Amino acid sequence: MRPDMYKVIVERPRHWKASDAQADRLRNDFDGPMQLGMRAGHGKPWLNENLAPLRRYLRAQVGRPWNKVYSEISAGIDRRNTVQQHIYEHIADFIAIDVTSAAFAQRVRRCYQELYVDPRTGLIRVNKEHRAWRREQIERREQEQVQLVARRRILNDRTVLMRLDDLWFEVTLAELPAPRAVQIEGRSKVVLERRYDIVLRRPINRNEDASDRGRVYGSSDLYAVSKRQLSKRELKAHGLRSTTGPPTEQRGAQDHS
């Protein structure tokens, strides 16, 4: 391993600071707090690692004992240095180290990494199932999208038709309250108001179940206010059926699969 590997991996200009959406909203809200920190709304800096050299190095070690390879990495990358220590966190992105001997074939098949350490020999091996795993993940996401389309019809930005427990409902959506700043004991605090989601069947705020709501409702800022079961005439008008075999919709959006 080249002695300046850590420089090749981490020593390059950082990306622009990631945006802090919540602070950004407060900064642009005229009714928001009168004072904000200088960095509020501007996010925080984050490392811009070039991990390709690490990936190439590990792939070049196929067939060698992992213990020796790890010793070489440790000799060139100092764990006492915060930036260099961060490189160790990415090693597991490329090689599966803790593959147990029990049910060995099945465990390797589930690994997403390109490489793995053979627990029987301690040698680095190529994960031949790597491409199959990636293909499986893509197919799973595609299948989820197909199922979602099968149980949802968007009428407008505030009304959707959803199949819940194998029955079709008209669901009315509304926007969740935006974060607001309040003064508590002389200090400003951001409050996220909660609203009851009739489909999820629990109180939520903008931070809770955001990705699921974005996928089901089309926006993570929306929640279900009410629902009404469609009549037979409405089902016919929309080209829907009240029963379609096993409820693939799961407890559908109730568990917001």
KASUL-V296662 format. One record per pair of residues at least 24 apart in sequence whose C-alpha atoms are under 8 Angstrom apart, sorted by the first residue. I is the first residue (numbers start at 1). J is the second residue. Records with the same first field share a line. If there is no record, write none. Layout:
# KASUL-V296662
I->J  J
This chain:
# KASUL-V296662
1->57  72  73  76
2->76
3->76
4->76
5->53  54  76  77
6->76  77  84  87
8->50  53
9->49  50  51  52  53  54  87
10->47  48  49  50  83  84
11->49
12->48  49  50
13->48
14->45  46  47  48
15->45  46  47  48
16->45
17->42  43  44  45  46
18->42  43  44  45  46
19->43  44
20->44
22->179
26->179  180  181
32->180  181
33->181  182  188
54->91
55->94
58->94  95
59->115
61->124
62->123  124  125  126
63->123  124  125
64->123  124
65->121  122  123  124
66->117  122  123  124
67->122
109->133
147->248  249
148->216  249
151->249
152->216
160->217
163->249  252
164->249  250  251  252  253  254
165->247  249  250  251  252
166->242  243  244  246  247  249
167->229  242  243
168->229  230  235  241  242
169->227  228  229  230
170->227  228  229  230
171->224  225  226  227  228
172->224  225  226  227
173->217  222  223  224  225  226
174->222  223  224  225
175->221  222  223
176->205  206  221  222  223
177->205  206
178->206
195->223
196->224  225
197->223  224  225
198->224  225  226  227
199->224  227  253  254
200->224  253  254  255  256
201->254
212->256  257
213->256
216->253  256
